[in-house]
Amino acid sequence: MTNRTGTRRARRGAARSVHLPRTRRRDAQPIVLVVPHQPTLAARAASAVGSWLWDTRVTWAPTGIALAALPVTAVGHAAFWWAGFLLAPLAASPLGWLAWTGQRRPTTDRTLRRWRRGLAVVGTAASTWTALAVAFGPLTGPLGLIWLLTSVAAQVLWLRTRRTSTDSIEEIV
């Protein structure tokens, strides 16, 4: 292969330099052209998806946590299956939080009470699933369906809570 076309083994991620042969004059310097790398369609798609995920990372936090929970509990089950029985009492902690907030910060607002109950139910389902997944495996029996339902519920609650206000913001001067 000539110097003009380069080699086929050129690295894909970097720019490629093409060396042109010397001109006939003796004092002429060699010419070096730097050709930027043209990414493939797959690389462009991966970059677009990656940048979109990075820009919306806070929005999809519960989904990321749920996706990370599967391999973590699988490794926990493989290495320390008995730890699930130690985690089982912690499954009641969201209900304890609900009782504590009901006594310490009572409210007459029905919406706030519904949110507290909803968070306690989702937290109890997630911690119960974690204890069962570590003890018996993350996808054993109905645990896969419970994981999916809890993940969707947490994501919906997260999106609903973080939704921006539709009211226009007026500037106070």
C-alpha positions in Angstrom: 0.0 0.0 0.0 1.3 3.5 -0.8 1.8 6.3 1.7 -1.1 8.2 0.2 -3.8 5.8 1.2 -2.5 4.7 4.6 -2.9 1.3 6.1 -6.0 -0.7 6.8 -4.9 -1.1 10.4 -5.2 2.6 11.2 -6.7 3.2 14.6 -10.4 3.9 14.4 -10.6 6.5 17.1 -7.9 8.9 16.1 -7.1 11.2 13.2 -5.1 9.8 10.4 -2.1 11.5 8.9 -1.3 11.1 5.2 2.3 11.7 4.1 2.7 12.9 0.6 6.0 12.1 -1.1 8.7 14.8 -1.5 8.6 17.1 -4.5 11.4 17.0 -7.0 13.1 20.0 -5.4 15.9 19.1 -3.0 15.1 21.8 -0.4 11.3 21.1 -0.2 9.9 19.9 3.1 7.5 16.9 3.2 3.8 17.7 3.3 1.7 16.2 6.1 -2.1 16.3 5.9 -4.1 15.4 9.0 -7.5 13.9 8.1 -10.1 13.9 10.8 -11.7 10.6 11.7 -15.2 10.1 10.3 -17.2 8.2 12.9 -19.4 5.3 11.7 -23.2 5.4 12.0 -23.1 3.1 15.0 -20.6 5.4 16.7 -22.8 8.4 16.0 -25.9 6.6 17.4 -24.0 5.5 20.5 -22.7 9.0 21.0 -26.2 10.5 20.6 -27.8 8.0 23.1 -24.9 8.5 25.5 -25.2 12.2 25.5 -29.0 12.1 25.9 -28.6 9.7 28.9 -26.0 12.0 30.4 -28.2 15.1 29.9 -31.2 13.3 31.5 -29.3 11.4 34.1 -31.2 12.9 37.1 -34.6 12.2 35.4 -33.8 8.5 35.0 -32.1 7.9 38.4 -34.6 5.3 39.7 -34.3 3.3 36.5 -30.5 3.3 36.9 -30.7 2.3 40.5 -33.1 -0.5 39.6 -30.9 -1.8 36.8 -27.9 -1.7 39.1 -29.8 -3.6 41.8 -30.2 -6.7 39.7 -26.5 -7.6 39.3 -25.7 -6.4 42.9 -28.3 -8.7 44.4 -27.2 -11.5 42.1 -23.7 -11.2 43.3 -24.9 -10.9 46.9 -27.0 -14.1 46.4 -24.1 -16.0 44.9 -21.6 -14.9 47.6 -23.7 -14.3 50.8 -27.2 -15.9 50.3 -27.7 -15.9 54.1 -27.4 -12.0 54.2 -31.0 -11.9 52.8 -32.2 -13.1 56.2 -30.3 -10.3 57.9 -31.8 -7.7 55.5 -35.4 -9.0 56.1 -36.0 -6.9 59.3 -35.0 -3.8 57.3 -38.0 -4.3 55.0 -40.2 -2.8 57.7 -38.2 0.4 58.0 -40.3 2.4 55.5 -43.4 1.6 57.5 -41.5 2.7 60.6 -40.7 5.9 58.9 -44.3 6.4 58.0 -45.4 5.9 61.6 -42.6 8.3 62.8 -43.6 11.1 60.4 -47.2 10.6 61.3 -46.4 11.2 65.0 -43.6 13.9 64.7 -45.1 15.8 61.8 -48.8 15.3 61.7 -50.6 17.0 58.8 -54.2 17.6 57.7 -53.2 17.8 54.0 -54.6 14.7 52.3 -52.2 15.0 49.4 -49.2 14.9 51.7 -50.5 11.9 53.5 -51.1 10.1 50.2 -47.5 10.8 49.1 -46.1 9.5 52.4 -48.1 6.3 52.1 -47.1 5.9 48.5 -43.4 6.4 49.3 -43.7 4.0 52.2 -45.3 1.3 50.0 -42.7 1.7 47.3 -39.9 1.7 49.9 -41.3 -1.4 51.6 -41.7 -3.2 48.2 -38.1 -2.3 47.2 -36.5 -3.3 50.5 -38.6 -6.6 50.7 -37.5 -7.4 47.1 -33.9 -6.7 48.0 -34.0 -9.1 51.0 -35.8 -11.8 49.0 -33.5 -11.3 46.0 -30.3 -11.7 48.1 -31.8 -14.7 49.9 -33.3 -16.6 46.9 -31.9 -14.9 43.7 -33.1 -11.8 41.9 -35.3 -13.5 39.3 -36.6 -16.5 41.3 -40.3 -17.0 41.0 -42.3 -13.7 41.0 -39.3 -11.6 42.0 -38.7 -10.5 38.4 -42.2 -9.2 38.1 -42.0 -7.5 41.5 -38.8 -5.8 40.5 -40.4 -4.6 37.3 -43.5 -3.2 39.0 -41.5 -1.6 41.8 -39.1 0.0 39.3 -41.9 1.4 37.2 -43.7 2.7 40.3 -40.5 4.4 41.6 -39.8 6.0 38.2 -43.4 7.3 37.8 -43.3 8.7 41.3 -39.9 10.3 40.6 -41.1 11.9 37.4 -44.3 13.1 39.0 -42.5 14.7 41.9 -39.8 16.4 39.7 -42.2 17.7 37.1 -41.7 21.4 36.6 -44.5 23.9 37.3 -46.7 25.0 34.5 -47.1 28.4 36.1 -45.2 31.2 34.5 -42.5 32.7 36.6 -42.8 36.4 37.0 -39.7 38.5 37.6 -39.8 40.7 40.6 -37.9 43.9 40.1 
